[in-house]
Each structure stands twice: as structure tokens, then as C-alpha cells.
Amino acid sequence: MRRLSPLLVFGAACGSPACPDGEEFDVQGLCVPVVIDTAADSGGGDTGGTGESGDTGDSDSGGGGDTGETGDSGDTGQASAPREVVELVPFDTTMWLGSGAAWRGLSVAPDGTVWAASSEGLLHLLPASGEARVYTTADGLFADDVSAVLAHSDGTVWVGFVGTVDHQGDQLAVAVDGTLSVLRVVDYDESSELTSVYRIREQPYGVGAGDVWMATNEGLCLWDADVEVFAEHAHPAHPHLITRGVAFTPEADVWSADQYQLGRWRYSNDGDLSPSADLYEKWVPWPVEPEVPVDMTDADAHEATVWLASSLFGLARVDVAEAGGASITTLYAELGAASAVRVADERTVVVGSATGLWAVDAVDGSFAPLAGAESISGSVQQLARVEPTGDGTFWAAVPGKLVQFTLSPAR
């Protein structure tokens, strides 16, 4: 077994740190020669750890060494292991959709049912009975290829589409008999370049609780539930291209993750989303030049930490200060192409990648394949968390299946 230490990068807002070839940032933010650690893992830790970056393990428990303990992190000496899967229930979706259907979005409704956006329609799964229904244009959808979905806390369902200038999505109502009706058409008409919605998320707290945020091909867009207006479209700066990640932190900050940078927004809840008024700060989480794409695919947050998935650079953890300014970024390139990320609690973060599910220990920095989820070996295209955070139940979308899995209780 081998321990892989995440890379720590110290960066400033709006900055893009980089070291010369063959060098990397150390914990003091200085460029030093790259050292490749080939030492075997003894189950304890190579140096005793600093408690910041920690070590990474390949243990069956999901990280932190052979026994799953994290005493080598230097934090408390008695922290328990990250959570692992204790129950896993797969649902074969090929009886409703083709085996080649691509999953575009995943959301769990307040009633526990699951809505999945796919390239062949909108699937509604009832886990208790194992039954499902697929909605297409024949049922009133604007298009069969559904690019995003949100099961809102008010009981409605928001969906997104791609490639349309005057119809980027819908807010839907679902009747008792399963029929759909369109409550509101999503039409951002200020820009003829805005054509596609890739992620839809509901703001969970703060003054904007209940607002619907959309990641689009032109940055962030918003349905402000209080003033009942669509606010469009805002992005930190060019180049920005496609935004795919939206996350929220308790100060009511909204985070946008696009192909080039991470943006931090403090929306004034006035129905006018504006970079000049509402963009608090921005920076590039990876040590690359500003014009180099990082292709962020998803984002999630817990307290003052934002987690970012990238199809090119794996995973990044960004620890932020409420006042802005300097941040510390921890990079997990070894996870490979990351497609989705969801926080389980203050310790465990679940990551979907081309090689399955991973668990990251947010306390000591270690990561390993998610224990108990070995049967999910293919590409994880989407992840959804059953609210509230910490409940421990998740859904993963993999080719031909939706998989419900439950983590062990937090300790």
C-alpha cells in the first residue's frame, strides 16, 4: 500500500499561483522541487502528519491507514474513521431507458422519490415500490434530452434543456395521477448566447432560501422566489464558458464553478444579479495560468469549505475566510476525472469519478475508494444527497442504474 499526500496550494483571491516545471508549493507557499513518495505504507503514517494535508490510505475502511484510525494526523489522536457504506440498493433503469442513456442530473424530492435527468427523458423513480415513469415530449416536456433537474422543497420540479435560445427550462407540477403541467417557462432572453442549463440547485438557507440557481453556458442565472423574477446572466470574467457547479455556504454566499475559475457571490436579493454589484471575489483553484481551462464539473460546500470536482484535475478543497482574501487549496489529482461531489458531514466527502466512488477524510486529508461501494465500479455520472446533510443517504447515477447507498452513522 502507498500513501499519497494531497498538494497544498496557498493562493489569493483573483490570483493564479504557479511554480516552474519540476517544482510545487510547500506548506509555506514556496516553490520547492517535486518529491515523489514511494515509501510503503506501514499503516501509521509517514511523518506523523501535520493535521492539515494529512496522508491518504488504501484501507478497506475508506481511508486513514490500515486500521481506519487517524491518530497519525496530529489533530486529536483519537478521531474515528470516515463513514462507509452499510446498505446499497441498485435499481436497473434499462427497462425504462436505453442502456446508453446518459445521466445529466439527479435530485431527491422531499417525499423520497428520485428525479433523474437523462438524454432520453426525465425519469421519476419510486424507491419504495421499485416503479418508475419516464417523461418525454409525448407527456408535455419541451425536449427529450433533459440537461438538469431539481426537486424543489415546494414540491415542484425544475428541469433544464440545452441548445434553445427561448426555452432553457421549465418549472413543472406533478399531479397525483402522474401527469405534468408547466407552471413556468425558463426563458432568459437578455442574451441570445444563453442556450443551456447544466445544473439547478435550491438555496437552502439565508435570505435567499428557496431561490433557484442555475448553472448555464453563460454563467449563473437565478429565479428569485421572493420577487418572482428571473435574474440573468452573471459570470466572474472572460473566459468563463460553461458553469456546471453551484454551492452554498452559511453566510448566504453562492459559489459558481465554471471551466476556468471559482466565483463567490453575495447576491443582494433585489432581482438583479450583477457581477459589478454581487460578485465578491474570484480565483483559480488550481495552479494554472488564467487562460488554461480546469473544467469544473460540480461543487458542494460545508461551513467554510468548498469542494470542487474537475474532469481534468480531480478534486480541490478550498478553505475560505468570510472576509475574503487568501485561501488554502488542497488538491487531489490522484482521484482522476471527477464528475460529482457531495458532502456527507464535517468529516466525510463522497466523490464520483470515472473509477467509481471515493471517500475523502476532511479531517486528515486522506482518501480511498468508498468502503462498501465496490460494486459501483463504473463511471459515476451524478450524485445526489438526501437532505438534511448528515443523514447519510445518497444516490449515484451510473450507466444503466440508479443506486441508493447509506453510510454508517457519523461518529
Residue pairs with C-beta under 8 A, 6 or more apart in sequence:
1 40
1 41
1 43
1 57
1 58
1 59
1 66
2 37
2 38
2 39
2 40
2 41
2 58
3 37
3 39
3 41
3 45
3 46
3 55
3 56
3 57
3 366
4 37
4 55
4 56
4 334
5 37
5 53
5 54
5 55
5 56
5 365
6 53
6 54
6 56
6 317
6 330
6 331
6 332
6 365
6 367
7 24
7 25
7 53
7 330
7 331
7 333
8 25
8 26
8 27
8 52
8 53
8 328
8 329
8 330
8 331
9 17
9 25
9 286
9 287
9 328
9 329
9 330
9 331
10 17
10 25
10 28
10 29
10 326
10 327
10 328
10 329
11 17
11 283
11 284
11 285
11 287
11 326
11 327
11 329
12 283
12 325
12 326
12 327
13 264
13 281
13 282
13 283
13 324
13 325
13 326
13 327
14 281
14 282
14 283
15 283
15 284
16 283
16 284
16 287
16 288
16 289
16 290
17 25
17 29
17 287
18 287
18 288
18 289
19 25
19 31
19 287
20 31
22 33
22 34
23 31
23 32
23 33
23 34
24 31
24 32
24 34
25 31
25 32
25 287
26 32
27 50
27 52
27 53
37 46
39 46
41 57
41 58
41 65
41 66
43 59
43 65
43 66
43 67
44 65
44 72
45 55
45 65
45 72
45 73
46 55
48 72
48 74
49 55
49 72
49 73
49 74
49 364
50 74
51 73
51 74
51 75
51 364
52 328
52 330
52 365
53 330
53 365
54 70
54 73
54 361
54 363
54 364
54 365
54 366
55 64
55 65
55 72
55 73
55 364
55 365
55 366
56 63
56 334
56 365
56 366
56 367
56 368
57 63
57 64
57 65
57 66
57 366
57 368
58 368
58 369
59 65
59 66
59 67
59 68
59 368
59 371
60 371
61 67
61 68
61 81
61 82
61 84
61 368
61 371
62 68
62 81
62 82
62 83
62 84
62 348
62 359
62 361
62 368
62 369
62 370
62 371
63 81
63 82
63 359
63 360
63 361
63 364
63 366
63 367
63 368
64 70
64 73
64 81
64 82
64 361
64 364
64 366
65 72
65 366
68 80
68 81
69 79
69 80
69 81
70 79
70 80
70 81
70 361
70 363
70 364
70 366
71 77
71 78
71 79
72 364
73 79
73 363
73 364
73 365
75 363
75 364
79 347
79 363
79 364
80 411
81 361
82 347
82 348
82 359
82 360
82 361
83 344
83 345
83 347
83 348
83 359
83 392
83 407
83 408
83 409
83 410
83 411
84 359
84 370
84 371
84 372
84 407
84 408
85 370
85 371
85 372
85 373
85 405
85 406
85 407
85 408
86 372
86 406
86 407
86 408
87 405
87 406
88 372
88 373
88 375
88 376
88 403
88 404
88 405
88 406
89 127
89 403
89 404
89 405
90 375
90 401
90 402
90 403
90 404
91 125
91 127
91 130
91 132
91 401
91 402
91 403
91 404
92 400
92 401
93 101
93 116
93 123
93 125
93 132
93 400
93 401
93 402
94 400
96 123
96 132
96 133
96 134
97 118
97 120
97 121
97 123
97 134
98 120
99 399
99 400
100 399
101 118
101 119
101 120
101 400
102 118
102 119
102 381
103 116
103 117
103 118
103 381
103 382
103 397
103 398
104 117
104 118
104 119
104 145
104 146
104 147
104 148
104 149
104 198
104 382
105 116
105 117
105 146
105 147
105 148
105 149
105 150
105 160
105 199
105 200
105 382
106 114
106 115
106 116
106 117
106 149
106 382
106 383
106 384
106 395
106 396
106 397
106 402
107 114
107 115
107 116
107 149
107 150
107 151
107 200
107 384
108 114
108 115
108 151
108 384
108 385
108 386
108 387
108 395
109 115
109 151
109 155
109 157
110 151
110 153
110 155
112 127
112 128
112 386
113 124
113 125
113 126
113 127
113 151
114 123
114 124
114 125
114 127
114 384
114 395
114 402
115 122
115 123
115 124
115 125
115 149
115 151
115 157
116 122
116 123
116 124
116 125
116 149
116 382
116 397
116 402
117 146
117 147
117 148
117 149
117 159
117 160
118 146
119 144
119 145
119 146
120 134
120 136
120 144
120 145
121 134
121 135
121 136
121 141
121 144
121 146
122 134
122 135
122 136
122 141
122 146
122 149
122 157
122 159
123 132
123 133
123 134
123 135
123 402
124 132
124 133
124 134
124 135
124 174
124 178
125 131
125 132
125 402
126 132
127 404
133 178
135 141
135 180
136 144
137 143
137 144
139 179
139 180
140 179
140 180
140 181
140 182
141 159
141 170
141 180
142 161
142 164
142 167
142 170
143 161
143 164
145 161
145 162
146 159
146 160
146 161
147 160
147 161
147 162
147 196
147 197
147 198
148 158
148 159
148 160
148 169
148 197
148 198
148 199
148 200
148 214
148 215
149 157
149 158
149 159
149 160
149 200
150 157
150 158
150 159
150 200
150 201
150 202
150 212
151 157
152 158
152 202
152 210
152 212
153 202
153 210
154 210
155 173
155 174
156 171
156 172
156 173
156 183
157 171
157 172
157 173
157 174
158 169
158 170
158 171
158 172
158 186
158 200
158 212
158 223
159 169
159 170
159 172
159 200
160 168
160 169
160 186
160 196
160 197
160 198
160 199
160 200
160 214
161 167
161 168
161 169
161 196
161 197
162 195
162 196
162 197
162 198
163 195
163 196
164 195
164 196
165 192
165 194
165 195
166 187
166 189
167 185
167 186
167 187
168 186
168 187
168 188
168 194
168 195
168 196
168 197
168 214
168 216
168 221
169 185
169 186
169 197
169 200
169 214
170 182
170 183
170 184
170 185
170 186
171 182
171 183
171 184
171 186
171 223
172 180
172 181
172 182
172 183
173 180
173 181
173 183
174 180
175 181
186 197
186 214
186 223
186 230
187 230
188 194
188 216
188 221
188 230
188 232
188 233
190 232
190 233
191 218
191 232
191 233
193 217
193 218
194 216
194 217
194 218
194 221
194 232
194 233
195 217
196 216
196 217
196 242
197 214
197 215
197 216
197 221
198 215
198 216
198 217
198 242
198 243
198 244
199 214
199 215
199 243
199 244
199 245
199 246
199 298
200 212
200 213
200 214
200 215
201 212
201 213
201 246
201 247
201 248
202 210
202 211
202 212
202 213
203 209
203 210
203 211
203 212
203 213
203 248
203 252
203 254
204 248
204 387
205 248
205 250
205 252
206 248
206 250
206 251
206 252
207 252
207 269
208 224
208 225
208 226
208 252
208 254
208 267
208 269
210 225
210 226
211 222
211 223
211 224
211 225
211 226
212 222
212 223
212 225
213 220
213 221
213 222
213 246
213 254
214 220
214 221
214 222
214 223
214 246
215 242
215 243
215 244
215 245
215 246
215 256
215 257
215 258
216 233
216 242
216 243
217 241
217 242
217 243
218 232
218 233
218 235
218 240
218 243
219 233
219 234
219 235
219 236
219 240
219 243
219 256
219 258
220 233
220 234
220 235
220 243
220 246
220 254
220 256
220 263
220 265
220 273
221 230
221 231
221 232
221 233
221 234
221 273
222 230
222 231
222 232
222 267
222 273
223 229
223 230
223 231
224 230
224 231
224 269
224 271
226 269
227 269
227 270
227 271
229 271
231 271
231 272
231 273
232 273
233 273
234 265
234 273
234 274
234 275
234 278
234 279
235 243
235 256
235 258
235 263
235 275
236 256
236 258
236 261
236 263
236 275
236 279
236 282
237 261
237 275
237 282
239 259
239 260
239 291
239 293
240 258
240 259
240 260
240 261
241 258
241 259
241 260
241 293
242 258
242 259
243 256
243 257
243 258
243 259
244 257
244 258
244 296
244 297
244 298
245 255
245 256
245 257
245 258
245 296
245 297
245 298
245 299
245 308
245 309
246 254
246 255
246 256
246 257
246 299
247 254
247 255
247 257
247 299
247 300
247 301
247 306
247 307
248 254
248 255
248 301
249 255
249 301
249 303
249 304
249 306
249 320
250 303
251 266
251 322
252 266
252 267
253 264
253 265
253 266
253 280
254 264
254 265
254 266
254 267
255 262
255 263
255 264
255 265
255 299
255 301
255 306
256 262
256 263
256 265
256 299
257 263
257 296
257 298
257 299
257 308
258 296
259 293
259 294
259 295
259 296
260 284
260 290
260 291
260 292
260 293
260 294
261 282
261 283
261 284
261 285
261 290
261 294
262 282
262 283
262 284
262 285
262 296
262 299
262 306
262 308
262 318
263 279
263 281
263 282
264 279
264 280
264 281
264 282
264 320
264 324
265 273
265 278
265 279
265 280
266 278
266 280
267 273
267 278
268 277
268 278
280 324
281 324
281 325
283 327
284 290
284 294
285 294
285 308
285 316
285 318
285 329
285 331
286 294
286 310
286 313
286 316
286 329
286 331
288 294
293 312
294 310
294 312
294 313
295 310
295 311
295 312
295 313
296 308
296 309
296 310
297 309
297 310
297 311
297 338
297 339
297 340
298 308
298 309
298 338
298 339
298 340
298 341
298 383
299 306
299 307
299 308
299 309
299 341
300 306
300 307
300 341
300 342
300 343
300 349
301 307
301 343
302 343
302 345
302 346
302 349
302 362
302 389
303 346
304 319
304 320
304 321
304 322
305 317
305 318
305 319
305 320
305 362
306 317
306 318
306 320
307 315
307 316
307 317
307 318
307 341
307 343
307 349
307 360
308 315
308 316
308 317
308 318
308 341
309 315
309 338
309 339
309 340
309 341
309 351
309 352
310 316
310 337
310 338
311 337
311 338
311 339
312 337
313 331
313 333
314 331
314 332
314 333
314 334
314 335
314 336
314 337
314 338
314 353
315 331
315 332
315 335
315 338
315 341
315 351
315 360
316 329
316 330
316 331
316 332
317 329
317 330
317 331
317 332
317 360
317 362
318 327
318 328
318 329
319 327
319 328
319 329
319 330
320 327
321 327
330 365
332 360
332 367
334 367
335 351
335 353
335 358
335 367
336 353
336 354
336 355
337 353
337 354
338 351
338 352
338 353
339 352
339 353
339 354
339 379
339 380
339 381
339 382
340 351
340 352
340 380
340 381
340 382
340 383
341 349
341 350
341 351
341 352
341 383
342 349
342 350
342 383
342 384
342 385
342 394
343 349
343 350
343 362
343 385
343 389
344 350
344 385
344 389
344 390
344 392
344 394
344 407
344 410
345 389
345 390
345 410
346 362
346 363
347 361
347 362
347 363
347 410
348 359
348 360
348 361
348 362
348 407
348 410
349 359
349 360
349 362
350 357
350 358
350 359
350 360
350 370
350 383
350 394
350 407
351 357
351 358
351 359
351 360
351 367
352 358
352 380
352 381
352 382
352 383
352 396
353 379
353 380
354 379
354 380
355 369
355 377
355 379
356 369
356 370
356 373
356 374
356 376
356 377
356 378
356 380
357 369
357 370
357 373
357 376
357 380
357 396
358 367
358 368
358 369
358 370
359 367
359 368
359 369
359 370
359 371
360 366
360 367
361 367
372 405
373 405
376 396
376 398
376 403
376 405
378 398
378 399
379 398
379 399
380 396
380 397
380 398
381 397
381 398
381 399
382 396
382 397
383 394
383 395
383 396
383 397
384 394
384 395
385 391
385 393
385 394
386 393
386 394
386 395
390 410
392 406
392 407
392 408
392 409
392 410
393 404
393 405
393 406
393 407
394 404
394 405
394 406
394 407
395 402
395 403
395 404
395 405
396 402
396 403
396 405
397 403
